[in-house]
Amino acid sequence: MAKDYCVLGIESSCDETGVALVRVSGAGLPVLLAHALYSQIEMHQAYGGVVPELASRDHIRRVLPLTQEVLREAGQTLQDVDVVAFTRGPGLAGALLVGAGVACALGASLGKPVLGVHHLEGHLLSPFLSADPPEFPFVALLVSGGHTQLMRVDGVGCYQILGETIDDAAGEAFDKSAKLLGLGYPGGPALSKLAEIGNPAAFKLPRPLLHSDNLDFSFAGLKTAVMVQAKKLAAAQNCTAEALTHVVLADLAASTQAAIVEVLVKKSLAALLATGLQRLVVAGGVGANRSLRAQLSRVCTQRGVRVHYPELHLCTDNGAMIAMAAAMRLQSGIQVADEVYAFDVKPRWPLDAIQAPGA
């Protein structure tokens, strides 16, 4: 690659269409020039969750207008794009195919190379887009959708998984608990918002694997405990769980959030202790949770640990993280973009499958 170049990133793994443009100049961190995002939340709310076919069709409608918007904002044209990156996986197969197809078509028409990016690596490296970017090595807490993982990160592509979820992830625990309480879709943000006015000590809920001798997670039991508690309360008041008073629902939401956050915080601290590292990176959608940020920041400050987060608007799925991950992989030399436009996608793709050679 040339010393200075632009990477266009396209994200379409689930229910957000994201496009972004970053510029790479020498060995410095890539710089975000512009990004645009369209969320399908309103469309999927009527169904209580993501409908894959509808998601794919909407990506088709949005991706090119968003690309034009990003180029306009950055003051660039398609001819200024040097690499087109896209989310190759994991995610919904049909949704991934839209982004991959558009990216490879753009690359072929421009005669520019393309690069498939791992969605979770995008989240993992997204804090490098913040005003306070981390430095390698660090412990990463990756909490995105169906993934909750702790890993040691020694560089781009150098990832050692220290612990991961064995059933429901933290994001799933938020979403499923919210659904049990009748909070609608998307459940996680709704539960977190309601929890702000509740009492986190109102109900005693389990903290699964909190005292285990490993760094794995398990939140399925917590979801079951929330369901049992909601049913007990509803039976006592002779109503459905959704018809419980706002105060009771807020207390149950706050107690649920407190259980999830306590496990995430204590496991993160255990990972720091096990590795001897003094830097923590939090990434993924749950990384936007205010309670998690507040508690992690407090305990990390007490222990002299630096903690880094993505900017709030970059916690959700977005094109900026895909462009950034592609740019950092190219900079590090562990991957090259090529002009082969036949593509595939990987709906299931473990993060440790993209290790750098020799890592």
N, C-alpha and C positions, 0 to 999 in steps of 0.2 A: 504493500500500500504506500501511497504518497505520504509525506510527512503531515500534511494537512488535508483532511477530507471530511465529508458529511455522511452521516448514517441516518437513513429514514427507518423508523421502527413502526411496525404494525402489530397490534395486540387484538386478538379476537377469540380468546380461549373459552369464554363463557358468555356473560351478559353485559359486557362493556366493550365498545369499539374504541380503541385508542390509537392515535397516530402521533408521532413526534419526530423531531429532527434534532440531532446533536452534532456538534462540530468537534473534531479531534485535532489538536494542535501539538505536535511533538509528543513529549512524554507526560505532559500535564493531564489532569483529569478532563475527560470530555465535558463540554459545556452544552447545556440544553438551550437551543435556540427558540423552540416553540413546541407546544403540544396541544392537542385537542382530544376531548373525550365525550362519548355519548353513552349514557346509561340507559339500559332497557328496563329498569325497575318498574316504571309505571305500566309497561306493557304486560309484565309477568305477574303483577300484583293480583290480577283477576283470577289467576290460576293457583296462587299460593306458593309459587316456586317457578324455577326456570323451565320453560318448554323448549327443548333443544331445537326443534324444527323452526319455531318462531325466532329463536335467537339467531340461527344461521341466516334466515331470510333478512333479518334486520341488519346484520353485519353487511350484507351485500348492498343494502340501500345507503349505509352510512360511510363506508370506508373511503370511497373516492372523494365525496364532498369534504370529509375531515382532512384528507390529504391536501386538498386544495387550500383549505383554511390554514393549515400549518405552514405551507409554503408561503402563503400570502403574509402571514404574521412574521415569518422569519426573513421576508424579503428575498426569497430564493425561488428558483424554478426547478422543475424536474431535472433539467440538465445539470444542475448543481449537486444533485445527489450522486454519491460515489458508491454507496452500498445500500441495498435494501434488506432490512432484517425483519423477521416475522416470528411469531410464536409457533413453534413446531409441536409443542406439547408441554405438560399434560393438559387435558381439557376435554371439551365436548368435540367429538370427531368432526361433525358437520361444521361447527363454528371454526375450528382450526383450519379446515380446508378452505374456507373463504379467505382468511388472511394469507395463507400460504399461496393460494392460487393468484390472488391479486399481486402479492409481492413478486412472485416469479414472473408474472406477466409484465409487470413494470420493469423488472430487471432485464427481461428479454428484449423489450421494446427500446430500452435505453442502452442496451449493450453493457450493463453494469452487473457486477457480481451480487449474489444474494447469500443470506446466512440465516439458518434456522436457529432459534434461541429457546432455551429451556425456560418455561414460565416462572418456575420457582427461583431459578438463578436471577431472573429479572428482579423479583422481590428482594432477594438476598442482597443484591448490589444497589438497590434503589437508594439507600442512605448516602451513597456517594454523590447523589444529586442535591443533597441538602447543604445548608449554609455551614454545617459542622460535619464534614465528611470524616469517616473513621480511617484508621490505618490498619494494615495487616500486622500481626495476626489478631484475631478476635474470636470470641464465642458469639454465635448467632442464635437468636430465638426466632424461628420462622413460624409464624402463626397465620396461615392463609387458607381459608376454606376448609377442605378436608385434610389439611396437613398441619401437624404440630411437630416440630423437630428442633432439637438442640444440636448444634454442630460446631466443630472447630474449623475455622477458616484461616488458612495460612497464605492464601493468595487466590487469584482468579483461577477457578478450576481445581483448587486444592481444598477439598471438603471432606472432613471426617465426621460422620454422623455419630453423635454421642448418645442420643436417645430420641425416640419418636413415639407417636401414638400407636397403641395396639388395638384401638377400636375407634370410638368417636374422637375427633379432634376438638380443640377448643372452640373453633368457629362453629362446628356442628353442634356443640353443646349449647352455645348461645342461641343458634337458630332453632333447634329442636325444642329447647325450653320455652322460647318465645312462642312457638306454635302451640305448645300445651296450654299457655296462658292466653291464647287468643289474640296475640299481638300482631298477627299478620306477617307480610313479607315486605322487605327483608327483616327477619326477626332479630338478628344480632343488634343492629343499631337501635331498634325499637326497645329492646330489653335494656340496653345500656342507658338510654335516655330515661326510661321509667325508673331505673335503679338509682338515679341521682336524687330522687326525692324519697327513697325508701330507707329502711333500717337494715344494714347488712348483717346485723346480729339477731334479727327477728326469728330466724329459723335455723336450726342446726342441720346443715347439709354436709354430706361426706366430701372429703378431699382425697379422691382416689390416688393411690400410689405415692402419697405425700411422703411417707416414711419408708419407702422401698429402698433397697440398696443399689438402685440403678437410676438412670435418667429418663426412663420411658414415661409415657402419659397414658391415662385411660379416663375418659369422661362419660362413657356409656352409663355407668352406675349413677353418676350425678344426675343425668337426665331422668333416669328411672326414679330417683329420690324426689326430684322436683314433681314428677307426675303423681307419685304417691301422696306427697304433701298437699298438692293442689286438690286431689280427690278428697282427702280428709277434710280440708277446709270447706270444700263445696258441699260435702255431705252434712257437715255441722250447720251450714247456713241454708241447706235445702235448695241448692242452686247448682248450676254448672260452673266449671272452673272459670270460664270466660265471664261469668256474671258476678264473680267476686268483687268486692268493693275496690275502688281505685287504691286505697291505702294498703289493703292486704296484698293486692297484686304488686304494688311498688315494693313492699317489704320482701315478697318472695323473689322478685326480680333482683333486688339488691343483695339478698342472701345468695342467690345463684351466682351472680357476678363475683361476689366476694370469694366464693369457693374456687371458681376458675382462676381468678387472679392470684390467689394465695399459692395455688399449685404452680402456676407459671413463674411467679417470682422466686419461690424457694428452689425449684428445679434449676432455674437460671443461675442462682447463687451457688448451687451445688456444682454446676458445670464449670463455673469460674474457679471454684476451689479445686476441682479435679484436674483442671488444665494448668492452673497457676497463672492464667491470663488476667489482665486488668482492664480489659475493654469488652463491652457488650454491645451488640447490634441487635435491634428489634425490627423485624420486617414482616410485611403481610397485613391483611385487612384488620385483624384484631389488634395490630400495633397502633391503631388509631384510638383504641379504648382509653379514655381519660384516667380511669382508675388504675389501669395497668401502668400507664406512663408515670402517674404520680407516685405509685408505690415503688416501682423500679428505680425511678430517679432518686427517691429518698434513701432507699437502702444502699444503692450504689454510691451515693455521695458519702454515706456513713462509712463505707468500706474503701473509699478512695478509688472506686472503679469508674471509668468513663463509659457513659451509655449514649448510644446514638440511635436516632429514629429517622425514618423518612419524613419529608414534609407531609402534613396531614392530607393534602390533596393528591399525594402520590402513594398513599397506603393502599388504595383500591387498585384493581387491575388498570394498567395504563400503557400507552405506547412509549412513554419516556423511559420506563425501566427496561423495555425490550431494546430500544436503541442504545441505552447505556450499557447493558450487558454485552451486546454485540460489539460495541466500540472497545470495551475493556478486554474482551477476548482477543480482538484483533491487535490491540496495543501490546498485550502480553505475549503475543506470538504463538499462543497455544492452538489457534484455529485461524484458518484463512477463508475468506469468502471466495466463491468460485462462480463461474458462468455456466453452471449446469442447472437447467431450469426444470428438469423432472423433479417432482417433489413428493414427499410423503409426510404424514403427521403421526404423532405418537400420543394418543389419548392417555396412555399409561406410560410413564417415563420416570424412573427413580432418579433423583438428583445426583446420587453418587455414580450414576452411569456415565456422567460427562466429565469425569476426572481428567485433569491434564496428564499427559504422558509422564510417568515417573512419580506421580503424586501418591 
